[in-house]
Amino acid sequence: MTPHLADTPVLTTERLTLRAPAPRDADAFIRFFTSERSRFVGGPKTPREAWNFFGTEIGHWALRGYGLFTVTRTGEDRALGMVGHWFPLGWAETEIGWLIFDAADEGTGIAREAAAACVAHAWGPLGWTSVVSYIDHGNDRSVALAEKLGARLDPDAPQPATSKGETVLVYRHPRPESVA
């Protein structure tokens, strides 16, 4: 029997399927979080720390009823990254976050397509009243993605309680009615 999160929705876009994280995604997640690629999202970590953090991702779904989806190409099952809804203890606001596991998949529009679906899901079915993305200083690719999604820097937004006490950039996503 393969463990799964039975109530997790599946989001689909033109090219992608966003599904619940599953044990088969752990190796790609751990490879990412033990590499320098993870430096803007809390890494690099040891393999054990990365494994524990993967458990946190799954546990977030159980505790909050939402979380980061595993992103795959429709019709395939290789985990390309994780994108979705995040609100751990100490976060000031509900967040849309993203990470792409392999550098070869960056710049292909995967993160943008998946994040746009998650922003729509946050405003719609989740009924969120605010949506931000917390971005580390120096993470220019994530800043560019947030801006492509229509988010704007909000220098007056409250900061999340990070483990090291550092500040981050807060990008606020516009409500759908304000985009029209």
TORNUFI-106807 format. One record per atom (N, C-alpha, C): residue in three letters; x, y, z. Coordinates in nm, 3 decimals, decimal comma. Example, Ala and Ser with C-alpha at 12.3 -4.5 7.8 and 13.67 -1.06 7.14 Angstrom:
! TORNUFI-106807
(ALA (1,319 -0,569 0,780))
(ALA (1,230 -0,450 0,780))
(ALA (1,320 -0,330 0,780))
(SER (1,285 -0,225 0,708))
(SER (1,367 -0,106 0,714))
(SER (1,290 0,003 0,787))
***
This chain:
! TORNUFI-106807
(MET (0,084 -0,118 0,000))
(MET (0,000 0,000 0,000))
(MET (0,089 0,125 0,000))
(THR (0,060 0,219 -0,088))
(THR (0,135 0,344 -0,094))
(THR (0,062 0,449 -0,011))
(PRO (0,128 0,507 0,089))
(PRO (0,063 0,612 0,167))
(PRO (0,032 0,733 0,078))
(HIS (-0,077 0,801 0,107))
(HIS (-0,113 0,920 0,031))
(HIS (-0,201 1,010 0,117))
(LEU (-0,217 1,127 0,072))
(LEU (-0,301 1,224 0,140))
(LEU (-0,435 1,225 0,066))
(ALA (-0,530 1,149 0,116))
(ALA (-0,654 1,121 0,045))
(ALA (-0,733 1,246 0,006))
(ASP (-0,732 1,349 0,087))
(ASP (-0,815 1,466 0,059))
(ASP (-0,743 1,576 -0,018))
(THR (-0,623 1,549 -0,063))
(THR (-0,546 1,650 -0,134))
(THR (-0,603 1,670 -0,273))
(PRO (-0,636 1,794 -0,308))
(PRO (-0,684 1,817 -0,445))
(PRO (-0,572 1,797 -0,546))
(VAL (-0,608 1,779 -0,669))
(VAL (-0,513 1,775 -0,779))
(VAL (-0,545 1,895 -0,866))
(LEU (-0,445 1,979 -0,890))
(LEU (-0,462 2,094 -0,979))
(LEU (-0,396 2,060 -1,111))
(THR (-0,458 2,103 -1,219))
(THR (-0,400 2,081 -1,351))
(THR (-0,393 2,212 -1,426))
(THR (-0,291 2,224 -1,508))
(THR (-0,274 2,339 -1,595))
(THR (-0,259 2,285 -1,736))
(GLU (-0,224 2,369 -1,828))
(GLU (-0,206 2,327 -1,967))
(GLU (-0,104 2,213 -1,978))
(ARG (0,006 2,222 -1,902))
(ARG (0,113 2,122 -1,914))
(ARG (0,140 2,041 -1,788))
(LEU (0,084 2,081 -1,675))
(LEU (0,128 2,029 -1,547))
(LEU (0,017 1,965 -1,466))
(THR (0,057 1,874 -1,379))
(THR (-0,029 1,819 -1,277))
(THR (0,037 1,849 -1,142))
(LEU (-0,039 1,908 -1,053))
(LEU (0,006 1,938 -0,918))
(LEU (-0,068 1,842 -0,826))
(ARG (0,006 1,754 -0,761))
(ARG (-0,053 1,647 -0,679))
(ARG (0,009 1,646 -0,541))
(ALA (-0,046 1,564 -0,455))
(ALA (0,007 1,549 -0,320))
(ALA (0,150 1,497 -0,325))
(PRO (0,234 1,545 -0,233))
(PRO (0,366 1,485 -0,223))
(PRO (0,352 1,339 -0,180))
(ALA (0,441 1,255 -0,230))
(ALA (0,436 1,112 -0,202))
(ALA (0,576 1,062 -0,169))
(PRO (0,585 0,947 -0,103))
(PRO (0,717 0,893 -0,068))
(PRO (0,812 0,884 -0,188))
(ARG (0,761 0,857 -0,306))
(ARG (0,847 0,844 -0,425))
(ARG (0,914 0,977 -0,463))
(ASP (0,870 1,088 -0,407))
(ASP (0,929 1,220 -0,435))
(ASP (1,046 1,252 -0,342))
(ALA (1,065 1,171 -0,239))
(ALA (1,165 1,204 -0,136))
(ALA (1,306 1,216 -0,192))
(ASP (1,347 1,126 -0,281))
(ASP (1,484 1,131 -0,331))
(ASP (1,513 1,262 -0,404))
(ALA (1,422 1,307 -0,490))
(ALA (1,444 1,433 -0,563))
(ALA (1,446 1,550 -0,465))
(PHE (1,359 1,548 -0,366))
(PHE (1,353 1,653 -0,265))
(PHE (1,485 1,658 -0,187))
(ILE (1,533 1,541 -0,144))
(ILE (1,656 1,535 -0,066))
(ILE (1,775 1,579 -0,151))
(ARG (1,782 1,537 -0,278))
(ARG (1,891 1,582 -0,365))
(ARG (1,893 1,734 -0,375))
(PHE (1,774 1,794 -0,393))
(PHE (1,765 1,939 -0,402))
(PHE (1,812 2,005 -0,272))
(PHE (1,759 1,960 -0,159))
(PHE (1,788 2,026 -0,032))
(PHE (1,928 1,999 0,022))
(THR (1,998 1,903 -0,034))
(THR (2,138 1,882 0,006))
(THR (2,233 1,950 -0,091))
(SER (2,178 2,021 -0,189))
(SER (2,261 2,091 -0,288))
(SER (2,260 2,242 -0,262))
(GLU (2,352 2,309 -0,325))
(GLU (2,362 2,455 -0,315))
(GLU (2,239 2,524 -0,377))
(ARG (2,168 2,454 -0,463))
(ARG (2,047 2,512 -0,525))
(ARG (1,943 2,553 -0,420))
(SER (1,949 2,493 -0,303))
(SER (1,849 2,520 -0,199))
(SER (1,885 2,637 -0,108))
(ARG (1,991 2,710 -0,141))
(ARG (2,042 2,814 -0,051))
(ARG (1,940 2,924 -0,021))
(PHE (1,844 2,949 -0,109))
(PHE (1,746 3,055 -0,085))
(PHE (1,620 3,004 -0,015))
(VAL (1,614 2,875 0,014))
(VAL (1,494 2,818 0,077))
(VAL (1,532 2,732 0,199))
(GLY (1,635 2,776 0,271))
(GLY (1,669 2,711 0,396))
(GLY (1,778 2,606 0,389))
(GLY (1,836 2,584 0,274))
(GLY (1,942 2,483 0,261))
(GLY (2,076 2,548 0,244))
(PRO (2,174 2,468 0,211))
(PRO (2,168 2,323 0,204))
(PRO (2,154 2,260 0,342))
(LYS (2,099 2,139 0,340))
(LYS (2,076 2,061 0,461))
(LYS (2,152 1,930 0,451))
(THR (2,169 1,865 0,563))
(THR (2,222 1,729 0,560))
(THR (2,112 1,637 0,504))
(PRO (2,147 1,518 0,459))
(PRO (2,042 1,427 0,412))
(PRO (1,934 1,402 0,518))
(ARG (1,973 1,387 0,642))
(ARG (1,873 1,365 0,747))
(ARG (1,783 1,487 0,766))
(GLU (1,843 1,606 0,767))
(GLU (1,762 1,729 0,779))
(GLU (1,666 1,742 0,661))
(ALA (1,715 1,709 0,541))
(ALA (1,629 1,717 0,422))
(ALA (1,514 1,617 0,432))
(TRP (1,544 1,496 0,479))
(TRP (1,440 1,394 0,499))
(TRP (1,335 1,446 0,598))
(ASN (1,382 1,502 0,710))
(ASN (1,289 1,555 0,810))
(ASN (1,205 1,668 0,752))
(PHE (1,265 1,752 0,669))
(PHE (1,191 1,862 0,609))
(PHE (1,087 1,810 0,509))
(PHE (1,119 1,702 0,438))
(PHE (1,020 1,640 0,350))
(PHE (0,900 1,594 0,433))
(GLY (0,927 1,538 0,550))
(GLY (0,818 1,500 0,640))
(GLY (0,736 1,620 0,685))
(THR (0,803 1,733 0,704))
(THR (0,732 1,856 0,739))
(THR (0,637 1,898 0,627))
(GLU (0,683 1,887 0,502))
(GLU (0,597 1,921 0,388))
(GLU (0,470 1,837 0,389))
(ILE (0,485 1,707 0,412))
(ILE (0,368 1,619 0,416))
(ILE (0,282 1,651 0,538))
(GLY (0,347 1,672 0,652))
(GLY (0,273 1,705 0,774))
(GLY (0,195 1,834 0,764))
(HIS (0,246 1,931 0,688))
(HIS (0,175 2,058 0,670))
(HIS (0,038 2,033 0,611))
(TRP (0,030 1,941 0,514))
(TRP (-0,101 1,906 0,456))
(TRP (-0,195 1,853 0,564))
(ALA (-0,144 1,766 0,651))
(ALA (-0,229 1,707 0,755))
(ALA (-0,272 1,811 0,858))
(LEU (-0,183 1,904 0,891))
(LEU (-0,213 2,004 0,993))
(LEU (-0,299 2,119 0,942))
(ARG (-0,275 2,162 0,819))
(ARG (-0,342 2,281 0,766))
(ARG (-0,451 2,250 0,663))
(GLY (-0,442 2,132 0,602))
(GLY (-0,538 2,100 0,496))
(GLY (-0,494 2,150 0,360))
(TYR (-0,376 2,207 0,352))
(TYR (-0,315 2,253 0,228))
(TYR (-0,165 2,251 0,246))
(GLY (-0,093 2,265 0,135))
(GLY (0,052 2,263 0,142))
(GLY (0,112 2,278 0,005))
(LEU (0,239 2,242 -0,006))
(LEU (0,306 2,247 -0,136))
(LEU (0,274 2,119 -0,212))
(PHE (0,237 2,137 -0,338))
(PHE (0,211 2,026 -0,428))
(PHE (0,342 1,981 -0,492))
(THR (0,349 1,854 -0,525))
(THR (0,454 1,806 -0,613))
(THR (0,410 1,839 -0,754))
(VAL (0,500 1,899 -0,832))
(VAL (0,471 1,939 -0,969))
(VAL (0,529 1,836 -1,064))
(THR (0,446 1,787 -1,156))
(THR (0,489 1,693 -1,259))
(THR (0,436 1,741 -1,393))
(ARG (0,496 1,695 -1,502))
(ARG (0,437 1,716 -1,633))
(ARG (0,318 1,621 -1,645))
(THR (0,209 1,667 -1,698))
(THR (0,092 1,582 -1,713))
(THR (0,129 1,459 -1,795))
(GLY (0,090 1,342 -1,743))
(GLY (0,121 1,216 -1,809))
(GLY (0,252 1,155 -1,766))
(GLU (0,328 1,228 -1,686))
(GLU (0,455 1,177 -1,632))
(GLU (0,444 1,183 -1,480))
(ASP (0,538 1,121 -1,412))
(ASP (0,532 1,127 -1,266))
(ASP (0,662 1,175 -1,203))
(ARG (0,758 1,219 -1,282))
(ARG (0,884 1,270 -1,226))
(ARG (0,858 1,403 -1,156))
(ALA (0,899 1,410 -1,030))
(ALA (0,882 1,533 -0,952))
(ALA (0,977 1,640 -1,005))
(LEU (0,919 1,750 -1,055))
(LEU (0,997 1,861 -1,106))
(LEU (1,031 1,962 -0,997))
(GLY (0,946 1,968 -0,896))
(GLY (0,963 2,062 -0,787))
(GLY (0,841 2,060 -0,699))
(MET (0,832 2,158 -0,612))
(MET (0,715 2,173 -0,525))
(MET (0,673 2,319 -0,527))
(VAL (0,542 2,338 -0,540))
(VAL (0,485 2,472 -0,546))
(VAL (0,353 2,467 -0,470))
(GLY (0,326 2,571 -0,394))
(GLY (0,196 2,571 -0,329))
(GLY (0,184 2,661 -0,209))
(HIS (0,095 2,618 -0,122))
(HIS (0,045 2,697 -0,011))
(HIS (0,120 2,662 0,117))
(TRP (0,161 2,766 0,190))
(TRP (0,249 2,745 0,304))
(TRP (0,214 2,844 0,414))
(PHE (0,196 2,793 0,534))
(PHE (0,167 2,879 0,649))
(PHE (0,210 2,810 0,778))
(PRO (0,342 2,794 0,796))
(PRO (0,390 2,730 0,918))
(PRO (0,378 2,824 1,039))
(LEU (0,393 2,768 1,154))
(LEU (0,391 2,845 1,277))
(LEU (0,491 2,960 1,267))
(GLY (0,446 3,081 1,301))
(GLY (0,535 3,197 1,299))
(GLY (0,528 3,279 1,171))
(TRP (0,461 3,226 1,068))
(TRP (0,448 3,304 0,944))
(TRP (0,345 3,413 0,967))
(ALA (0,371 3,532 0,918))
(ALA (0,281 3,645 0,937))
(ALA (0,158 3,636 0,846))
(GLU (0,175 3,578 0,728))
(GLU (0,064 3,568 0,632))
(GLU (0,075 3,437 0,555))
(THR (-0,033 3,403 0,489))
(THR (-0,035 3,285 0,404))
(THR (0,049 3,310 0,279))
(GLU (0,126 3,208 0,242))
(GLU (0,226 3,225 0,136))
(GLU (0,207 3,125 0,023))
(ILE (0,244 3,168 -0,096))
(ILE (0,266 3,078 -0,209))
(ILE (0,416 3,070 -0,226))
(GLY (0,468 2,947 -0,221))
(GLY (0,611 2,926 -0,237))
(GLY (0,638 2,831 -0,351))
(TRP (0,763 2,831 -0,397))
(TRP (0,800 2,746 -0,509))
(TRP (0,945 2,707 -0,502))
(LEU (0,975 2,590 -0,555))
(LEU (1,112 2,546 -0,576))
(LEU (1,112 2,444 -0,688))
(ILE (1,210 2,456 -0,775))
(ILE (1,228 2,364 -0,887))
(ILE (1,354 2,285 -0,858))
(PHE (1,343 2,153 -0,862))
(PHE (1,453 2,067 -0,817))
(PHE (1,578 2,074 -0,906))
(ASP (1,561 2,073 -1,036))
(ASP (1,673 2,059 -1,130))
(ASP (1,692 2,188 -1,209))
(ALA (1,814 2,236 -1,218))
(ALA (1,843 2,358 -1,292))
(ALA (1,799 2,348 -1,438))
(ALA (1,800 2,227 -1,494))
(ALA (1,760 2,209 -1,634))
(ALA (1,613 2,243 -1,656))
(ASP (1,532 2,239 -1,550))
(ASP (1,390 2,272 -1,562))
(ASP (1,359 2,418 -1,535))
(GLU (1,459 2,495 -1,492))
(GLU (1,438 2,638 -1,470))
(GLU (1,426 2,710 -1,603))
(GLY (1,350 2,817 -1,603))
(GLY (1,336 2,898 -1,724))
(GLY (1,241 2,838 -1,826))
(THR (1,171 2,732 -1,790))
(THR (1,077 2,667 -1,884))
(THR (0,933 2,708 -1,859))
(GLY (0,910 2,792 -1,758))
(GLY (0,775 2,837 -1,726))
(GLY (0,700 2,745 -1,630))
(ILE (0,765 2,640 -1,586))
(ILE (0,699 2,544 -1,497))
(ILE (0,659 2,611 -1,365))
(ALA (0,752 2,680 -1,302))
(ALA (0,723 2,743 -1,173))
(ALA (0,613 2,848 -1,189))
(ARG (0,619 2,926 -1,295))
(ARG (0,517 3,030 -1,317))
(ARG (0,380 2,968 -1,337))
(GLU (0,372 2,866 -1,420))
(GLU (0,243 2,801 -1,448))
(GLU (0,185 2,738 -1,321))
(ALA (0,269 2,669 -1,246))
(ALA (0,223 2,604 -1,124))
(ALA (0,185 2,708 -1,018))
(ALA (0,267 2,811 -1,002))
(ALA (0,239 2,914 -0,902))
(ALA (0,111 2,990 -0,935))
(ALA (0,087 3,018 -1,062))
(ALA (-0,036 3,088 -1,100))
(ALA (-0,158 3,004 -1,063))
(ALA (-0,150 2,873 -1,084))
(ALA (-0,261 2,784 -1,045))
(ALA (-0,281 2,786 -0,894))
(CYS (-0,172 2,791 -0,819))
(CYS (-0,182 2,792 -0,673))
(CYS (-0,234 2,926 -0,621))
(VAL (-0,195 3,036 -0,683))
(VAL (-0,249 3,166 -0,643))
(VAL (-0,401 3,167 -0,666))
(ALA (-0,446 3,119 -0,781))
(ALA (-0,590 3,112 -0,810))
(ALA (-0,661 3,022 -0,709))
(HIS (-0,599 2,911 -0,673))
(HIS (-0,658 2,819 -0,575))
(HIS (-0,666 2,884 -0,437))
(ALA (-0,567 2,965 -0,402))
(ALA (-0,567 3,035 -0,272))
(ALA (-0,682 3,134 -0,264))
(TRP (-0,700 3,214 -0,369))
(TRP (-0,809 3,313 -0,369))
(TRP (-0,945 3,244 -0,380))
(GLY (-0,950 3,136 -0,456))
(GLY (-1,077 3,067 -0,482))
(GLY (-1,112 2,968 -0,373))
(PRO (-1,088 2,838 -0,397))
(PRO (-1,132 2,734 -0,302))
(PRO (-1,080 2,751 -0,160))
(LEU (-0,958 2,799 -0,142))
(LEU (-0,907 2,815 -0,005))
(LEU (-0,964 2,939 0,064))
(GLY (-1,009 3,038 -0,014))
(GLY (-1,070 3,157 0,044))
(GLY (-0,975 3,246 0,122))
(TRP (-0,847 3,246 0,085))
(TRP (-0,752 3,329 0,155))
(TRP (-0,786 3,477 0,136))
(THR (-0,751 3,557 0,235))
(THR (-0,774 3,702 0,227))
(THR (-0,646 3,778 0,195))
(SER (-0,532 3,711 0,202))
(SER (-0,406 3,770 0,159))
(SER (-0,317 3,659 0,107))
(VAL (-0,235 3,694 0,009))
(VAL (-0,141 3,597 -0,049))
(VAL (-0,010 3,671 -0,071))
(VAL (0,095 3,620 -0,008))
(VAL (0,228 3,677 -0,027))
(VAL (0,324 3,567 -0,069))
(SER (0,440 3,609 -0,113))
(SER (0,553 3,518 -0,133))
(SER (0,672 3,581 -0,061))
(TYR (0,731 3,504 0,030))
(TYR (0,850 3,547 0,102))
(TYR (0,972 3,504 0,023))
(ILE (1,059 3,598 -0,007))
(ILE (1,175 3,570 -0,093))
(ILE (1,301 3,622 -0,027))
(ASP (1,402 3,536 -0,022))
(ASP (1,530 3,575 0,035))
(ASP (1,595 3,685 -0,049))
(HIS (1,664 3,776 0,018))
(HIS (1,742 3,878 -0,051))
(HIS (1,843 3,808 -0,142))
(GLY (1,856 3,856 -0,264))
(GLY (1,950 3,797 -0,359))
(GLY (1,891 3,689 -0,448))
(ASN (1,768 3,647 -0,420))
(ASN (1,704 3,544 -0,502))
(ASN (1,633 3,613 -0,619))
(ASP (1,711 3,661 -0,713))
(ASP (1,659 3,741 -0,824))
(ASP (1,562 3,663 -0,913))
(ARG (1,584 3,534 -0,930))
(ARG (1,494 3,453 -1,013))
(ARG (1,353 3,447 -0,951))
(SER (1,347 3,432 -0,820))
(SER (1,217 3,429 -0,753))
(SER (1,150 3,566 -0,754))
(VAL (1,228 3,671 -0,741))
(VAL (1,171 3,806 -0,752))
(VAL (1,110 3,823 -0,890))
(ALA (1,182 3,783 -0,994))
(ALA (1,130 3,795 -1,131))
(ALA (1,002 3,714 -1,148))
(LEU (0,998 3,595 -1,091))
(LEU (0,877 3,513 -1,101))
(LEU (0,760 3,579 -1,029))
(ALA (0,783 3,627 -0,908))
(ALA (0,676 3,695 -0,834))
(ALA (0,621 3,812 -0,915))
(GLU (0,708 3,889 -0,977))
(GLU (0,664 4,004 -1,056))
(GLU (0,588 3,960 -1,181))
(LYS (0,631 3,849 -1,244))
(LYS (0,556 3,796 -1,359))
(LYS (0,417 3,753 -1,319))
(LEU (0,402 3,709 -1,195))
(LEU (0,271 3,668 -1,144))
(LEU (0,185 3,788 -1,103))
(GLY (0,242 3,910 -1,111))
(GLY (0,168 4,030 -1,075))
(GLY (0,191 4,077 -0,933))
(ALA (0,272 4,005 -0,857))
(ALA (0,298 4,044 -0,719))
(ALA (0,391 4,165 -0,715))
(ARG (0,374 4,244 -0,612))
(ARG (0,455 4,364 -0,595))
(ARG (0,517 4,365 -0,456))
(LEU (0,637 4,420 -0,448))
(LEU (0,708 4,431 -0,321))
(LEU (0,625 4,514 -0,223))
(ASP (0,609 4,462 -0,103))
(ASP (0,536 4,531 0,003))
(ASP (0,632 4,553 0,120))
(PRO (0,703 4,666 0,119))
(PRO (0,804 4,690 0,223))
(PRO (0,746 4,707 0,362))
(ASP (0,615 4,733 0,373))
(ASP (0,552 4,753 0,503))
(ASP (0,488 4,626 0,559))
(ALA (0,496 4,516 0,486))
(ALA (0,434 4,391 0,531))
(ALA (0,509 4,335 0,651))
(PRO (0,436 4,269 0,741))
(PRO (0,505 4,206 0,854))
(PRO (0,595 4,092 0,806))
(GLN (0,702 4,073 0,877))
(GLN (0,800 3,970 0,843))
(GLN (0,760 3,837 0,908))
(PRO (0,793 3,726 0,842))
(PRO (0,770 3,596 0,905))
(PRO (0,878 3,572 1,012))
(ALA (0,847 3,483 1,104))
(ALA (0,946 3,445 1,206))
(ALA (1,034 3,335 1,148))
(THR (1,149 3,374 1,094))
(THR (1,240 3,278 1,035))
(THR (1,330 3,217 1,142))
(SER (1,385 3,101 1,112))
(SER (1,466 3,030 1,211))
(SER (1,593 3,106 1,248))
(LYS (1,646 3,186 1,157))
(LYS (1,770 3,259 1,185))
(LYS (1,746 3,407 1,211))
(GLY (1,619 3,451 1,210))
(GLY (1,587 3,589 1,240))
(GLY (1,615 3,687 1,129))
(GLU (1,648 3,640 1,009))
(GLU (1,678 3,730 0,899))
(GLU (1,548 3,786 0,839))
(THR (1,561 3,898 0,769))
(THR (1,445 3,955 0,701))
(THR (1,441 3,903 0,558))
(VAL (1,322 3,908 0,500))
(VAL (1,302 3,864 0,363))
(VAL (1,225 3,971 0,288))
(LEU (1,221 3,958 0,157))
(LEU (1,137 4,044 0,075))
(LEU (0,996 3,986 0,077))
(VAL (0,897 4,071 0,089))
(VAL (0,758 4,026 0,090))
(VAL (0,691 4,077 -0,037))
(TYR (0,653 3,984 -0,123))
(TYR (0,582 4,018 -0,246))
(TYR (0,436 3,983 -0,229))
(ARG (0,349 4,083 -0,249))
(ARG (0,205 4,066 -0,230))
(ARG (0,137 4,041 -0,365))
(HIS (0,061 3,933 -0,371))
(HIS (-0,013 3,898 -0,492))
(HIS (-0,146 3,972 -0,494))
(PRO (-0,181 4,029 -0,609))
(PRO (-0,306 4,106 -0,617))
(PRO (-0,428 4,015 -0,615))
(ARG (-0,535 4,065 -0,555))
(ARG (-0,663 3,994 -0,560))
(ARG (-0,708 3,987 -0,706))
(PRO (-0,776 3,883 -0,745))
(PRO (-0,817 3,869 -0,886))
(PRO (-0,896 3,989 -0,939))
(GLU (-0,985 4,046 -0,858))
(GLU (-1,065 4,159 -0,905))
(GLU (-0,982 4,284 -0,927))
(SER (-0,865 4,294 -0,865))
(SER (-0,781 4,412 -0,885))
(SER (-0,693 4,399 -1,009))
(VAL (-0,689 4,280 -1,068))
(VAL (-0,607 4,257 -1,188))
(VAL (-0,685 4,295 -1,314))
(ALA (-0,816 4,282 -1,309))
(ALA (-0,899 4,305 -1,428))
(ALA (-0,890 4,443 -1,485))
***
